[in-house]
């Protein structure tokens, strides 16, 4: 699979990478063996950058992933995990908790170092906690060789605009902002380029918005967004295609987006996703789908503290994290 450089890091990442949230039974219940087979299929297909978090499935995702990779050479995959978020409303970005969390994660993942450690969904805490305590802790871990690179992740784009000038971050994870229904992530690219920050794009299906199954009940998007995304998905189906295929191809085609995370605990789904990247994009179908979604105009939803959602007039609520 084609690779791209991740910012100023020494990492070359595949254009399509494996988001391991699904291993935590986030979308549906999965068994350990099914999860292990899926991870192996992803790596075999060239999706050898894997992202996980102790939050996904309350450590189940890390545990299953650890079982999957423990027999593989550590040099055969790039691994990122997170610290700071441990439950739906459980956040702890203190130095002690981060240090403990990294050791716990490495134990579950059967590794003695993490390629990238991200602070998870930082929009839910005051900025001074991140700037004065949490991120300096990551820099200490980096200096010690426990982690190779340090980053942050979250939903609102204003979050990165506010925080990146104050942090020496190597990478970020942004989700639901570079997909068929929302390309507002493009507005952040000049800042990322200026600072040499690596970009990991996640949720090309907008956490299930772009699906003929209909959006999950917990999804925070508004009704109009859900209706138009479902309309677009059904249109693709009527044309004999799959909106998931179009979404993955669209997200990975942009040379300015180093990598996109997809998450599935289905071995066949992962193999399909990897194969789609190699196939030509149906430009006519893309134009028709973008036309259907055009009225949304990058409409999103708030997450976390109000100061990180300056462009939103809706009351903030909790987000499910960067799921597909």
C-alpha positions as YAML, in Angstrom:
chain: A
units: angstrom
residues:
- id: 1
  name: UNK
  ca: [0.00, 0.00, 0.00]
- id: 2
  name: UNK
  ca: [1.13, 3.54, -0.74]
- id: 3
  name: UNK
  ca: [2.69, 5.40, 2.19]
- id: 4
  name: UNK
  ca: [3.13, 9.06, 3.10]
- id: 5
  name: UNK
  ca: [5.37, 10.91, 5.53]
- id: 6
  name: UNK
  ca: [3.70, 11.85, 8.83]
- id: 7
  name: UNK
  ca: [4.65, 15.48, 9.36]
- id: 8
  name: UNK
  ca: [8.22, 15.98, 10.58]
- id: 9
  name: UNK
  ca: [8.35, 12.55, 12.19]
- id: 10
  name: UNK
  ca: [10.46, 9.72, 10.81]
- id: 11
  name: UNK
  ca: [7.31, 7.69, 10.25]
- id: 12
  name: UNK
  ca: [6.04, 6.61, 6.86]
- id: 13
  name: UNK
  ca: [2.39, 5.63, 7.32]
- id: 14
  name: UNK
  ca: [0.04, 3.83, 4.93]
- id: 15
  name: UNK
  ca: [-2.65, 6.00, 3.36]
- id: 16
  name: UNK
  ca: [-5.20, 3.73, 5.06]
- id: 17
  name: UNK
  ca: [-4.57, 2.64, 8.64]
- id: 18
  name: UNK
  ca: [-6.30, 0.45, 11.20]
- id: 19
  name: UNK
  ca: [-8.37, 2.04, 13.96]
- id: 20
  name: UNK
  ca: [-8.66, -0.57, 16.69]
- id: 21
  name: UNK
  ca: [-11.71, 0.82, 18.50]
- id: 22
  name: UNK
  ca: [-13.79, -1.96, 16.96]
- id: 23
  name: UNK
  ca: [-11.71, -4.54, 18.87]
- id: 24
  name: UNK
  ca: [-13.29, -3.16, 22.03]
- id: 25
  name: UNK
  ca: [-16.78, -4.18, 20.83]
- id: 26
  name: UNK
  ca: [-17.58, -0.52, 20.23]
- id: 27
  name: UNK
  ca: [-19.76, -1.27, 17.18]
- id: 28
  name: UNK
  ca: [-20.83, -4.84, 18.03]
- id: 29
  name: UNK
  ca: [-19.73, -7.66, 20.29]
- id: 30
  name: UNK
  ca: [-16.68, -9.43, 18.91]
- id: 31
  name: UNK
  ca: [-14.67, -12.37, 20.17]
- id: 32
  name: UNK
  ca: [-10.93, -12.39, 20.70]
- id: 33
  name: UNK
  ca: [-10.09, -14.71, 17.79]
- id: 34
  name: UNK
  ca: [-12.15, -12.65, 15.33]
- id: 35
  name: UNK
  ca: [-10.32, -9.52, 16.44]
- id: 36
  name: UNK
  ca: [-6.91, -11.15, 16.11]
- id: 37
  name: UNK
  ca: [-7.66, -12.37, 12.58]
- id: 38
  name: UNK
  ca: [-8.77, -8.86, 11.59]
- id: 39
  name: UNK
  ca: [-5.57, -7.26, 12.89]
- id: 40
  name: UNK
  ca: [-3.46, -9.78, 10.98]
- id: 41
  name: UNK
  ca: [-5.50, -9.15, 7.82]
- id: 42
  name: UNK
  ca: [-4.95, -5.40, 8.18]
- id: 43
  name: UNK
  ca: [-1.18, -5.74, 8.55]
- id: 44
  name: UNK
  ca: [-0.99, -8.24, 5.70]
- id: 45
  name: UNK
  ca: [-2.83, -5.71, 3.51]
- id: 46
  name: UNK
  ca: [-0.30, -3.00, 4.30]
- id: 47
  name: UNK
  ca: [-2.37, -1.22, 6.98]
- id: 48
  name: UNK
  ca: [0.51, -1.44, 9.41]
- id: 49
  name: UNK
  ca: [-0.19, 1.71, 11.42]
- id: 50
  name: UNK
  ca: [-2.60, 0.85, 14.24]
- id: 51
  name: UNK
  ca: [-4.27, 3.27, 16.62]
- id: 52
  name: UNK
  ca: [-5.98, 2.26, 19.88]
- id: 53
  name: UNK
  ca: [-6.90, 3.64, 23.31]
- id: 54
  name: UNK
  ca: [-7.60, 2.29, 26.80]
- id: 55
  name: UNK
  ca: [-10.99, 4.00, 26.45]
- id: 56
  name: UNK
  ca: [-12.13, 1.67, 23.67]
- id: 57
  name: UNK
  ca: [-14.10, -1.12, 25.28]
- id: 58
  name: UNK
  ca: [-12.62, -0.09, 28.66]
- id: 59
  name: UNK
  ca: [-9.21, -1.66, 27.82]
- id: 60
  name: UNK
  ca: [-10.66, -4.55, 25.77]
- id: 61
  name: UNK
  ca: [-9.39, -3.11, 22.47]
- id: 62
  name: UNK
  ca: [-5.83, -2.81, 23.77]
- id: 63
  name: UNK
  ca: [-5.99, -6.31, 25.23]
- id: 64
  name: UNK
  ca: [-7.19, -7.93, 22.00]
- id: 65
  name: UNK
  ca: [-4.73, -5.93, 19.92]
- id: 66
  name: UNK
  ca: [-1.92, -6.96, 22.24]
- id: 67
  name: UNK
  ca: [-2.77, -10.61, 21.72]
- id: 68
  name: UNK
  ca: [-2.81, -10.05, 17.96]
- id: 69
  name: UNK
  ca: [0.60, -8.39, 17.72]
- id: 70
  name: UNK
  ca: [2.56, -10.25, 20.40]
- id: 71
  name: UNK
  ca: [3.76, -12.84, 17.86]
- id: 72
  name: UNK
  ca: [4.72, -10.22, 15.25]
- id: 73
  name: UNK
  ca: [8.06, -8.41, 14.95]
- id: 74
  name: UNK
  ca: [7.70, -5.03, 16.66]
- id: 75
  name: UNK
  ca: [9.31, -3.38, 13.62]
- id: 76
  name: UNK
  ca: [6.51, -4.66, 11.37]
- id: 77
  name: UNK
  ca: [3.91, -2.17, 12.62]
- id: 78
  name: UNK
  ca: [3.58, 1.37, 13.95]
- id: 79
  name: UNK
  ca: [1.51, 1.72, 17.12]
- id: 80
  name: UNK
  ca: [-0.26, 4.64, 18.75]
- id: 81
  name: UNK
  ca: [-2.39, 4.68, 21.85]
- id: 82
  name: UNK
  ca: [-3.80, 7.38, 24.08]
- id: 83
  name: UNK
  ca: [-4.03, 8.63, 27.64]
- id: 84
  name: UNK
  ca: [-6.39, 10.89, 29.53]
- id: 85
  name: UNK
  ca: [-9.80, 9.42, 28.68]
- id: 86
  name: UNK
  ca: [-10.87, 6.20, 30.35]
- id: 87
  name: UNK
  ca: [-14.68, 6.22, 30.23]
- id: 88
  name: UNK
  ca: [-17.64, 8.08, 28.78]
- id: 89
  name: UNK
  ca: [-17.22, 10.83, 31.37]
- id: 90
  name: UNK
  ca: [-13.93, 9.79, 32.95]
- id: 91
  name: UNK
  ca: [-10.99, 12.09, 32.23]
- id: 92
  name: UNK
  ca: [-7.69, 12.31, 34.09]
- id: 93
  name: UNK
  ca: [-4.79, 14.19, 32.52]
- id: 94
  name: UNK
  ca: [-2.66, 14.35, 35.67]
- id: 95
  name: UNK
  ca: [1.00, 13.43, 35.38]
- id: 96
  name: UNK
  ca: [0.68, 10.39, 37.63]
- id: 97
  name: UNK
  ca: [-2.30, 8.97, 35.76]
- id: 98
  name: UNK
  ca: [-0.63, 9.44, 32.38]
- id: 99
  name: UNK
  ca: [2.55, 7.71, 33.57]
- id: 100
  name: UNK
  ca: [0.54, 4.83, 35.05]
- id: 101
  name: UNK
  ca: [-1.68, 4.65, 31.96]
- id: 102
  name: UNK
  ca: [1.27, 4.29, 29.57]
- id: 103
  name: UNK
  ca: [2.75, 1.45, 31.62]
- id: 104
  name: UNK
  ca: [-0.64, -0.29, 31.74]
- id: 105
  name: UNK
  ca: [-1.11, 0.15, 27.99]
- id: 106
  name: UNK
  ca: [2.34, -1.21, 27.19]
- id: 107
  name: UNK
  ca: [1.58, -4.25, 29.35]
- id: 108
  name: UNK
  ca: [-1.64, -4.96, 27.51]
- id: 109
  name: UNK
  ca: [0.03, -4.30, 24.13]
- id: 110
  name: UNK
  ca: [3.11, -6.44, 24.90]
- id: 111
  name: UNK
  ca: [5.54, -3.70, 23.90]
- id: 112
  name: UNK
  ca: [8.24, -1.69, 25.61]
- id: 113
  name: UNK
  ca: [7.62, 1.51, 23.66]
- id: 114
  name: UNK
  ca: [4.79, 3.41, 21.95]
- id: 115
  name: UNK
  ca: [5.37, 5.07, 18.59]
- id: 116
  name: UNK
  ca: [2.88, 7.89, 19.21]
- id: 117
  name: UNK
  ca: [1.05, 8.74, 22.43]
- id: 118
  name: UNK
  ca: [-1.96, 11.03, 22.05]
- id: 119
  name: UNK
  ca: [-3.78, 12.90, 24.77]
- id: 120
  name: UNK
  ca: [-7.34, 11.70, 24.23]
- id: 121
  name: UNK
  ca: [-10.23, 14.13, 23.60]
- id: 122
  name: UNK
  ca: [-8.63, 17.10, 25.33]
- id: 123
  name: UNK
  ca: [-11.59, 19.39, 24.63]
- id: 124
  name: UNK
  ca: [-13.22, 18.12, 27.82]
- id: 125
  name: UNK
  ca: [-10.69, 19.73, 30.18]
- id: 126
  name: UNK
  ca: [-9.32, 23.21, 30.79]
- id: 127
  name: UNK
  ca: [-6.42, 24.13, 28.49]
- id: 128
  name: UNK
  ca: [-4.00, 24.86, 31.33]
- id: 129
  name: UNK
  ca: [-4.21, 21.21, 32.45]
- id: 130
  name: UNK
  ca: [-2.97, 20.12, 29.02]
- id: 131
  name: UNK
  ca: [-0.41, 22.89, 28.56]
- id: 132
  name: UNK
  ca: [1.08, 22.90, 32.07]
- id: 133
  name: UNK
  ca: [0.90, 19.23, 33.14]
- id: 134
  name: UNK
  ca: [-0.30, 16.67, 30.60]
- id: 135
  name: UNK
  ca: [1.74, 17.57, 27.53]
- id: 136
  name: UNK
  ca: [4.97, 18.19, 29.46]
- id: 137
  name: UNK
  ca: [4.53, 14.66, 30.82]
- id: 138
  name: UNK
  ca: [4.44, 13.35, 27.24]
- id: 139
  name: UNK
  ca: [7.61, 15.26, 26.44]
- id: 140
  name: UNK
  ca: [9.31, 13.64, 29.44]
- id: 141
  name: UNK
  ca: [8.23, 10.20, 28.21]
- id: 142
  name: UNK
  ca: [9.57, 11.07, 24.79]
- id: 143
  name: UNK
  ca: [12.92, 12.10, 26.24]
- id: 144
  name: UNK
  ca: [13.06, 8.79, 28.15]
- id: 145
  name: UNK
  ca: [12.38, 6.78, 24.97]
- id: 146
  name: UNK
  ca: [9.12, 5.34, 26.30]
- id: 147
  name: UNK
  ca: [7.28, 7.03, 23.44]
- id: 148
  name: UNK
  ca: [8.72, 8.22, 20.13]
- id: 149
  name: UNK
  ca: [6.26, 11.02, 19.42]
- id: 150
  name: UNK
  ca: [3.65, 13.06, 21.30]
- id: 151
  name: UNK
  ca: [0.27, 14.28, 20.08]
- id: 152
  name: UNK
  ca: [-3.24, 15.42, 20.88]
- id: 153
  name: UNK
  ca: [-6.67, 14.49, 19.57]
- id: 154
  name: UNK
  ca: [-10.21, 15.77, 19.76]
- id: 155
  name: UNK
  ca: [-13.25, 16.68, 17.69]
- id: 156
  name: UNK
  ca: [-13.56, 20.50, 17.40]
- id: 157
  name: UNK
  ca: [-11.18, 22.05, 14.90]
- id: 158
  name: UNK
  ca: [-10.91, 25.29, 16.94]
- id: 159
  name: UNK
  ca: [-9.31, 23.08, 19.60]
- id: 160
  name: UNK
  ca: [-6.24, 22.59, 17.40]
- id: 161
  name: UNK
  ca: [-6.17, 26.22, 16.34]
- id: 162
  name: UNK
  ca: [-5.98, 27.24, 20.01]
- id: 163
  name: UNK
  ca: [-3.64, 24.53, 21.30]
- id: 164
  name: UNK
  ca: [-1.09, 23.82, 18.58]
- id: 165
  name: UNK
  ca: [0.59, 27.24, 18.81]
- id: 166
  name: UNK
  ca: [1.17, 26.49, 22.52]
- id: 167
  name: UNK
  ca: [2.38, 22.88, 22.24]
- id: 168
  name: UNK
  ca: [5.27, 21.20, 20.46]
- id: 169
  name: UNK
  ca: [3.06, 18.40, 19.15]
- id: 170
  name: UNK
  ca: [4.36, 15.87, 16.65]
- id: 171
  name: UNK
  ca: [0.94, 14.73, 15.44]
- id: 172
  name: UNK
  ca: [-2.80, 15.10, 15.88]
- id: 173
  name: UNK
  ca: [-5.82, 12.89, 15.29]
- id: 174
  name: UNK
  ca: [-8.80, 14.72, 13.85]
- id: 175
  name: UNK
  ca: [-12.02, 12.87, 13.17]
- id: 176
  name: UNK
  ca: [-15.21, 13.46, 11.20]
- id: 177
  name: UNK
  ca: [-13.75, 16.52, 9.46]
- id: 178
  name: UNK
  ca: [-12.43, 15.01, 6.25]
- id: 179
  name: UNK
  ca: [-15.20, 12.91, 4.81]
- id: 180
  name: UNK
  ca: [-17.75, 13.19, 2.02]
- id: 181
  name: UNK
  ca: [-20.06, 15.29, 4.20]
- id: 182
  name: UNK
  ca: [-17.44, 17.48, 5.89]
- id: 183
  name: UNK
  ca: [-14.09, 18.65, 4.52]
- id: 184
  name: UNK
  ca: [-13.51, 21.46, 7.02]
- id: 185
  name: UNK
  ca: [-10.21, 19.81, 8.05]
- id: 186
  name: UNK
  ca: [-8.69, 21.45, 4.95]
- id: 187
  name: UNK
  ca: [-8.82, 24.79, 6.79]
- id: 188
  name: UNK
  ca: [-6.36, 23.42, 9.36]
- id: 189
  name: UNK
  ca: [-3.75, 22.27, 6.85]
- id: 190
  name: UNK
  ca: [-1.80, 25.57, 6.66]
- id: 191
  name: UNK
  ca: [-1.25, 25.55, 10.44]
- id: 192
  name: UNK
  ca: [-0.19, 21.90, 10.41]
- id: 193
  name: UNK
  ca: [2.19, 22.55, 7.53]
- id: 194
  name: UNK
  ca: [3.67, 25.60, 9.25]
- id: 195
  name: UNK
  ca: [4.39, 23.64, 12.42]
- id: 196
  name: UNK
  ca: [5.29, 20.34, 10.74]
- id: 197
  name: UNK
  ca: [2.58, 18.49, 12.62]
- id: 198
  name: UNK
  ca: [1.61, 15.05, 11.32]
- id: 199
  name: UNK
  ca: [-2.07, 14.56, 10.56]
- id: 200
  name: UNK
  ca: [-4.05, 11.41, 11.22]
- id: 201
  name: UNK
  ca: [-7.55, 11.66, 9.76]
- id: 202
  name: UNK
  ca: [-10.18, 9.38, 11.28]
- id: 203
  name: UNK
  ca: [-13.79, 8.37, 10.66]
- id: 204
  name: UNK
  ca: [-14.14, 8.59, 6.88]
- id: 205
  name: UNK
  ca: [-17.69, 7.29, 7.43]
- id: 206
  name: UNK
  ca: [-18.38, 10.02, 10.02]
- id: 207
  name: UNK
  ca: [-18.98, 7.57, 12.87]
- id: 208
  name: UNK
  ca: [-21.62, 5.70, 10.87]
- id: 209
  name: UNK
  ca: [-23.39, 8.66, 9.23]
- id: 210
  name: UNK
  ca: [-22.42, 7.45, 5.76]
- id: 211
  name: UNK
  ca: [-24.26, 4.15, 5.82]
- id: 212
  name: UNK
  ca: [-27.48, 2.65, 4.50]
- id: 213
  name: UNK
  ca: [-28.10, 1.14, 7.96]
- id: 214
  name: UNK
  ca: [-29.00, 4.53, 9.34]
- id: 215
  name: UNK
  ca: [-27.09, 6.41, 12.01]
- id: 216
  name: UNK
  ca: [-26.62, 4.92, 15.49]
- id: 217
  name: UNK
  ca: [-28.97, 6.36, 18.14]
- id: 218
  name: UNK
  ca: [-26.09, 7.83, 20.12]
- id: 219
  name: UNK
  ca: [-24.76, 9.83, 17.17]
- id: 220
  name: UNK
  ca: [-24.64, 13.56, 18.06]
- id: 221
  name: UNK
  ca: [-25.33, 14.86, 14.54]
- id: 222
  name: UNK
  ca: [-28.53, 16.73, 13.83]
- id: 223
  name: UNK
  ca: [-31.50, 15.18, 12.03]
- id: 224
  name: UNK
  ca: [-30.86, 17.04, 8.76]
- id: 225
  name: UNK
  ca: [-27.29, 15.75, 8.65]
- id: 226
  name: UNK
  ca: [-28.45, 12.20, 9.30]
- id: 227
  name: UNK
  ca: [-31.17, 12.41, 6.64]
- id: 228
  name: UNK
  ca: [-28.92, 13.75, 3.88]
- id: 229
  name: UNK
  ca: [-26.13, 11.29, 4.65]
- id: 230
  name: UNK
  ca: [-28.61, 8.42, 4.51]
- id: 231
  name: UNK
  ca: [-29.96, 9.79, 1.22]
- id: 232
  name: UNK
  ca: [-26.42, 9.83, -0.20]
- id: 233
  name: UNK
  ca: [-25.74, 6.29, 1.01]
- id: 234
  name: UNK
  ca: [-28.94, 5.00, -0.56]
- id: 235
  name: UNK
  ca: [-28.14, 6.80, -3.81]
- id: 236
  name: UNK
  ca: [-24.81, 4.95, -3.98]
- id: 237
  name: UNK
  ca: [-26.61, 1.68, -3.36]
- id: 238
  name: UNK
  ca: [-29.05, 2.45, -6.18]
- id: 239
  name: UNK
  ca: [-26.06, 2.95, -8.50]
- id: 240
  name: UNK
  ca: [-24.77, -0.49, -7.56]
- id: 241
  name: UNK
  ca: [-22.01, 0.92, -5.41]
- id: 242
  name: UNK
  ca: [-21.15, 1.31, -1.72]
- id: 243
  name: UNK
  ca: [-20.79, 4.68, -0.03]
- id: 244
  name: UNK
  ca: [-18.15, 3.18, 2.27]
- id: 245
  name: UNK
  ca: [-15.98, 2.47, -0.76]
- id: 246
  name: UNK
  ca: [-16.45, 6.00, -2.10]
- id: 247
  name: UNK
  ca: [-15.75, 7.50, 1.34]
- id: 248
  name: UNK
  ca: [-12.52, 5.56, 1.84]
- id: 249
  name: UNK
  ca: [-11.30, 6.35, -1.66]
- id: 250
  name: UNK
  ca: [-12.16, 10.03, -1.24]
- id: 251
  name: UNK
  ca: [-10.32, 10.36, 2.08]
- id: 252
  name: UNK
  ca: [-7.18, 8.53, 0.98]
- id: 253
  name: UNK
  ca: [-6.91, 10.27, -2.41]
- id: 254
  name: UNK
  ca: [-5.85, 13.62, -0.95]
- id: 255
  name: UNK
  ca: [-2.04, 13.83, -0.90]
- id: 256
  name: UNK
  ca: [-2.22, 16.36, 1.96]
- id: 257
  name: UNK
  ca: [-3.88, 13.81, 4.26]
- id: 258
  name: UNK
  ca: [-1.07, 11.41, 5.27]
- id: 259
  name: UNK
  ca: [-3.30, 8.64, 6.59]
- id: 260
  name: UNK
  ca: [-6.92, 7.84, 7.34]
- id: 261
  name: UNK
  ca: [-8.05, 5.46, 10.08]
- id: 262
  name: UNK
  ca: [-10.85, 2.97, 9.46]
- id: 263
  name: UNK
  ca: [-12.20, 0.66, 12.10]
- id: 264
  name: UNK
  ca: [-13.86, -2.71, 11.67]
- id: 265
  name: UNK
  ca: [-13.61, -6.03, 13.46]
- id: 266
  name: UNK
  ca: [-14.51, -7.86, 10.26]
- id: 267
  name: UNK
  ca: [-11.59, -9.45, 8.44]
- id: 268
  name: UNK
  ca: [-13.49, -9.20, 5.13]
- id: 269
  name: UNK
  ca: [-14.35, -5.54, 5.67]
- id: 270
  name: UNK
  ca: [-10.71, -4.67, 6.28]
- id: 271
  name: UNK
  ca: [-9.59, -6.58, 3.20]
- id: 272
  name: UNK
  ca: [-12.26, -4.77, 1.17]
- id: 273
  name: UNK
  ca: [-11.15, -1.38, 2.50]
- id: 274
  name: UNK
  ca: [-7.53, -2.06, 1.60]
- id: 275
  name: UNK
  ca: [-8.51, -3.22, -1.90]
- id: 276
  name: UNK
  ca: [-10.65, -0.12, -2.51]
- id: 277
  name: UNK
  ca: [-7.63, 2.14, -2.06]
- id: 278
  name: UNK
  ca: [-6.02, 0.52, -5.08]
- id: 279
  name: UNK
  ca: [-9.09, 0.95, -7.31]
- id: 280
  name: UNK
  ca: [-9.88, 4.07, -9.37]
- id: 281
  name: UNK
  ca: [-12.30, 6.57, -7.88]
- id: 282
  name: UNK
  ca: [-15.64, 6.91, -9.70]
- id: 283
  name: UNK
  ca: [-15.54, 10.66, -10.35]
- id: 284
  name: UNK
  ca: [-19.10, 10.86, -11.67]
- id: 285
  name: UNK
  ca: [-20.52, 9.11, -8.61]
- id: 286
  name: UNK
  ca: [-18.40, 11.31, -6.35]
- id: 287
  name: UNK
  ca: [-19.75, 14.48, -7.98]
- id: 288
  name: UNK
  ca: [-23.34, 13.28, -7.60]
- id: 289
  name: UNK
  ca: [-22.88, 12.34, -3.94]
- id: 290
  name: UNK
  ca: [-21.14, 15.63, -3.13]
- id: 291
  name: UNK
  ca: [-24.06, 17.42, -4.77]
- id: 292
  name: UNK
  ca: [-26.52, 15.60, -2.48]
- id: 293
  name: UNK
  ca: [-24.44, 16.49, 0.57]
- id: 294
  name: UNK
  ca: [-23.68, 20.09, -0.46]
- id: 295
  name: UNK
  ca: [-26.46, 21.66, 1.67]
- id: 296
  name: UNK
  ca: [-24.69, 20.43, 4.81]
- id: 297
  name: UNK
  ca: [-21.79, 22.83, 4.19]
- id: 298
  name: UNK
  ca: [-19.46, 21.12, 6.69]
- id: 299
  name: UNK
  ca: [-22.12, 21.03, 9.41]
- id: 300
  name: UNK
  ca: [-20.74, 19.44, 12.57]
- id: 301
  name: UNK
  ca: [-21.65, 19.09, 16.25]
- id: 302
  name: UNK
  ca: [-20.04, 20.41, 19.42]
- id: 303
  name: UNK
  ca: [-17.94, 18.40, 21.84]
- id: 304
  name: UNK
  ca: [-16.43, 19.33, 25.18]
- id: 305
  name: UNK
  ca: [-15.99, 22.78, 26.66]
- id: 306
  name: UNK
  ca: [-17.68, 25.80, 25.03]
- id: 307
  name: UNK
  ca: [-14.41, 27.64, 24.36]
- id: 308
  name: UNK
  ca: [-13.37, 24.90, 21.97]
- id: 309
  name: UNK
  ca: [-16.63, 25.17, 20.01]
- id: 310
  name: UNK
  ca: [-16.56, 28.84, 19.11]
- id: 311
  name: UNK
  ca: [-18.32, 28.34, 15.79]
- id: 312
  name: UNK
  ca: [-21.17, 26.36, 17.32]
- id: 313
  name: UNK
  ca: [-24.36, 27.69, 18.83]
- id: 314
  name: UNK
  ca: [-25.56, 24.28, 19.99]
- id: 315
  name: UNK
  ca: [-25.18, 23.12, 23.58]
- id: 316
  name: UNK
  ca: [-22.09, 20.89, 23.80]
- id: 317
  name: UNK
  ca: [-22.51, 17.25, 24.69]
- id: 318
  name: UNK
  ca: [-20.31, 14.21, 25.02]
- id: 319
  name: UNK
  ca: [-18.79, 12.64, 21.95]
- id: 320
  name: UNK
  ca: [-18.21, 8.95, 21.35]
- id: 321
  name: UNK
  ca: [-14.61, 9.40, 20.24]
- id: 322
  name: UNK
  ca: [-13.01, 8.76, 16.89]
- id: 323
  name: UNK
  ca: [-14.96, 5.81, 15.61]
- id: 324
  name: UNK
  ca: [-15.45, 4.99, 11.98]
...
